[in-house]
Amino acid sequence: MRLGFGPIPTPAQIDRAHAVVRVLLAASALLFVLVTSARAQEPPYFVTYSSALEEPGNLEVSFKGTTGSPKNGNTFTGGALEFEYGVKAWWTTEFYLDGQSTRNDSTLLTGFRWENRFRPLMREHWINPVLYVEYENLNQASRSILEVTGHQSQADYAIPNQFARAEIEREMELKLILSSNFKGWNLSENFITEKDINESEPWEFGYAIGVSRPLSLLASKRNCTFCRENFSAGAEAYGGLGDTNGFGWKQTSQYLGPTVQFNIPKGPTLFFSPQFGLNANSVPVLYRFSVSYEVQQIGSWFKRKQ
């Protein structure tokens, strides 16, 4: 990745960016209140993907946030507003809007992502593969950290926004997702590769691994909010694997942390995870959180009644 220096935004441009971010956050909060929701089906991972896809016709709306304090940098909070739609039983598509706010700096939109996941084998197998393709149009001020590849380090998150936002990256990201389910346990492994499609930079590599399980596989005989079956717990590890000029662990950042998920009956799904940097290139601690709702059969809302 390269960093370029561009023009410093004017106060009016900064004010407009603040206003847009506030409108997006307010709109997402309003949508969370209005829609009918259902329990999420995906394991409690933030970076790792499993083989679970969205049900055809369902729309999941979520906000994913990440807070961290890089060495020699200001505390930041990155966010991604996500719209996930089940197109077919074998195809899920998602659109993200990214933004961030950095203490003692500024708040701004950082771009968008469009991802697609395809499951070639519909029946459950010992290992269930999923193919992932994503287009990213983000500037280097992005702080959502939905994946880690190449030689990313915490120094990238200490760059002032006025400089980082001037470098726009248009990348193609590919993932091979492998996922296994056994007696309530889920084990998922992701291999990640991405490349800036407008530059002659090398392919970058990364990985993510997650393991999780509901606290109970049996439903309670009574209706309750804090029943064990409404909670899932696990752990997640992810990091960079260098690039085509140097594959491996050297000069990469690595993270590991526990995860917990709370599926509120007839309400939202809440997720939290403290994730710890394992080397000097990593942010010491990332605090991950998300809120999501699943809207069932949203397509039927627009169909005329017979």
MOWOHU-V247721 format. One line per field, one symbol per residue. ss: DSSP state (A for helix, B for strand, O for the rest). phi: phi as a letter, one per 30 degrees, with the letter a starting at -180 (. if undefined). A space follows every 50 residues. Layout:
ss: ???
phi: ???
This chain:
ss: OOOOOOOOOOAAAAAAAAAAAAAAAAAAAAAAAAOOOOOOOOOOOOOOOO OOOOOBOOBBBBBBBBBBBOOOOOBBBBBBBBBBBBBBOOBBBBBBBBBB BBOOOOBBBBBBBBBBBBOOOOOOOOOBBBBBBBBBBBBOOOOOOOOOOB OOOAAAAAOOAAAAOOOBBBBBBBBBBBBBBBOOBBBBBBBBBBBBOOOO OOOBBBBBBBBBBBOOOOOOOOOOOOOAAABBBBBBBBBBBBBOOBBOOO OOOBBBBBBBBBBOOOOOBBBBBBBBBOOOOOOOBBBBBBBBBBBOOAAA AAOOOO
phi: .ccccbddddeddddddeddddddddddddddddddbbddcdddcccdcc ddcddeicbccbbcbbbabddibddbbcbbccbcbddbdcbbcbbbccaa bcdibabadckbbbbbbbcdcdddbebcdbcbbbccbbcddebdhdabbh cebdddccdeedcdddcccccccbbccbbbbahidbbbbbccbbaddcbc dddcbababbbaaddbccdddbdadcddddcbbabbbaldbibddadkdd hbcbbaadbbbbcdehbdccbbadbcdcbddcdebcccaabbbccdhddd dcdddd
